[in-house]
């Protein structure tokens, strides 16, 4: 990856993350986050790993707040 591509990738907003980073991003506990992510359909399971799709979860939270 060249330097320009690295810098542009560095400034992009993250679309996916693990549970720990999602808890920090949304200021929710693990159980609350998993419940809301399950409701929104934002959980991706790869083997034993659980990935949260931030794009779907952001849209879900926006719909709850009425934006």
ABEGO torsion letter per residue (X at the ends): XBAAAAAAAAABBBABBBAAAAAAAAGBBAAAAAAAAAAAGABBBBEABBBBBAAAAAAAAAAAAGX
